[in-house]
Amino acid sequence: MQERDQLPTSPEPDTARLLSPVDIVETFAEIYASERINEALEYVAPNARYVLHIDGAPPPYGGETVGTPALRELLATFRREFDYVLFNCRTMSASGDTVRQRLEFIYRHRKSGATLSGNARLVWIVRDGLIVDCAEYHDAAMVAVFLNYFAGEPPA
């Protein structure tokens, strides 16, 4: 990734095309981690798709979200409900427009103070300088139990 002071704060059309898919994904993650959702979404295509693979999790914590308005609301919901104690995306591989990352996270549920920690895998697709797809894979059972607990359902 480029040096921090060289990262664009928003991708101008010509600048975004000069950045590699890895740079685009890493810049998005860095900006999102600092709670600048609108700025991060400037690296996302208007009809982008995000799939959070957590079967059994209550909405909005599982399933597919499409389009930047819906993504903005989803990301804002995550940030409203959780403090991000640790949010570290590490690029593991890249090939063409596909970037694979490992996310190490510690989230603190704001209302209860309980923490959720673990690792996830992210598979990103970048086209024409913008993120068009992201699939996020977690230890689904662990996350579903945690989220269902706070949704008022007892753990299974």
PETAPE-V471051 format. One record per pair of residues at least 12 apart in sequence whose ideal C-beta (glycine too) atoms are under 8 Angstrom apart, sorted by sequence separation. I is the first residue (numbers start at 1). GAP is how many residues later the second one is. If there is no record, write none. Layout:
((I;GAP) (I;GAP))
This chain:
((28;12) (31;12) (51;12) (52;12) (89;12) (90;12) (105;12) (122;12) (123;12) (11;13) (51;13) (52;13) (89;13) (90;13) (105;13) (122;13) (50;14) (51;14) (60;14) (89;14) (90;14) (104;14) (105;14) (122;14) (123;14) (28;15) (49;15) (50;15) (88;15) (104;15) (105;15) (121;15) (122;15) (27;16) (28;16) (49;16) (50;16) (87;16) (88;16) (103;16) (120;16) (121;16) (2;17) (49;17) (60;17) (88;17) (102;17) (103;17) (120;17) (48;18) (86;18) (87;18) (102;18) (103;18) (120;18) (8;19) (24;19) (47;19) (48;19) (86;19) (102;19) (103;19) (7;20) (47;20) (48;20) (86;20) (101;20) (102;20) (118;20) (119;20) (1;21) (2;21) (46;21) (50;21) (84;21) (85;21) (100;21) (101;21) (118;21) (1;22) (9;22) (46;22) (84;22) (85;22) (100;22) (101;22) (7;23) (45;23) (48;23) (84;23) (85;23) (100;23) (101;23) (44;24) (50;24) (83;24) (99;24) (100;24) (118;24) (1;25) (82;25) (83;25) (98;25) (99;25) (118;25) (1;26) (82;26) (98;26) (99;26) (116;26) (16;27) (41;27) (44;27) (82;27) (83;27) (98;27) (99;27) (116;27) (81;28) (82;28) (97;28) (98;28) (10;29) (81;29) (97;29) (9;30) (41;30) (80;30) (81;30) (85;30) (97;30) (116;30) (11;31) (41;31) (86;31) (10;32) (11;32) (114;32) (89;33) (103;33) (38;34) (41;34) (82;34) (37;35) (40;35) (114;36) (37;38) (112;38) (37;39) (111;39) (109;41) (37;42) (32;43) (35;44) (33;51) (33;54) (32;55) (33;56) (29;58) (29;60) (26;63) (25;64) (26;65) (25;66) (22;69) (22;72) (29;72) (21;73) (20;74) (25;74) (21;75) (21;76) (25;76) (21;77) (22;77) (21;78) (45;82) (48;82) (51;82) (53;82) (61;82) (62;82) (45;83) (48;83) (49;83) (50;83) (51;83) (53;83) (57;83) (48;84) (49;84) (50;84) (51;84) (52;84) (53;84) (54;84) (56;84) (45;85) (47;85) (48;85) (49;85) (50;85) (51;85) (53;85) (55;85) (56;85) (44;86) (45;86) (48;86) (50;86) (52;86) (54;86) (57;86) (61;86) (43;87) (44;87) (45;87) (53;87) (57;87) (43;88) (56;88) (54;89) (55;89) (58;89) (54;90) (57;90) (58;90) (57;91) (56;92) (54;93) (58;93) (58;95) (25;99) (25;101) (24;102) (21;103) (28;103) (21;105) (24;105) (24;106) (25;106) (24;107) (19;110) (17;111) (16;112) (17;112) (16;113) (16;114) (13;116) (11;118) (11;119))
